[in-house]
Amino acid sequence: MVSYGHEILRTNHGSTVKLDVEDGLNGKKYFSKFYVCFQGVKQGWIEGCKRIIGLDGCFLKGVCKGELLCAIGRDVNDKIYPIAWAVGLIEAVKELLPYVEHRQCATHICQNLQKRFTGAIYHTLFWIASKATTEHAFKVMMKEIETLNPDAHQYLMEKDPKTWSRAFFQAERCCDAVENGFSESFNVVIVDVMKKPIITMLEELRLYMMDIIHYQLLPSGLNQFEVKGATDAYEVDLKRKTYACRLWQLNGYGCAHSVASISYLNRDVEAYVNNMFSTTTLGRNTITELPP
């Protein structure tokens, strides 16, 4: 195993390899932990992927038992991008990246919620709260849960909503996902099982365009609009590329309200999409072969 690590470093300059062994009762050393991140993969993530990393693990079922932990990224097309793999990765993240934004998988939280509190209503209200993009909308849903069952409300609040609701996610990440499905999809792929399809950004924009007719636009300033729907109204600022519901800041390409404002001025919608989704970035996302 040590020679394997040395060979990686020799043939892939800039890569990171960490190997840990333990002393056995017979005086021999035995493999314990291993971590690897190839330089080419690392550089590809830096230059062409969203600043989002998912962590997940799966159990090895071959001759060598144990758990494989993987760091999985998202490229600009929301496709799976393996970054690194190891044993002990989650603890390392806590030690090395204590100040980065951490998100929990909403799917796992919802599954555990339904184990404790039966009823489809919990599933419905939780997902609305999880995907709420403003703190006000989040509180409205959580109030309904509290009215329904105070214990369920307390359970969810103890899970730290800042890690599983869009209402508290940091902007400019170009990723509004509340689940870690892309990491789990990678685990499924490596055991030769089909992964579930992911709705692409372009498909979402197409659906947004279909919804534009339901909104009324009221100019409130230069490049600023109040966009009114049947039950809501939000401020859109095209110059700053911001929207009061925060979805534009979260996903990087906007929503029905922003698209409606852009179309009102007969401007190109693509010009307002974050550079993360540009053809230049997408071109950099293609990784060349690692050196032999």
Secondary structure, DSSP 8 states (H G I E B T S, - for coil): -HHHHHHHHHHSTT-EEEEEEEE-TTS-EEEEEEEEE-HHHHHHHHHHEEEEEEEEEEEEESSSEEEEEEEEEEETTS-EEEEEEESSHHHHHHHH-TTS-----HHHHHHHHHHHS-SHHHHHHHHHHHH--SHHHHHHHHHHHHHH-HHHHHHHHHT-GGGT-GGG--SSSS----S-HHHHHHHHHTTT--------HHHHHHHHHHHGGG-EEEEEETTEEEEE-SS-EEEEETTTTEETTSHHHHHSS--HHHHHHHHHTT--GGGGS-GGGSHHHHHHTS------
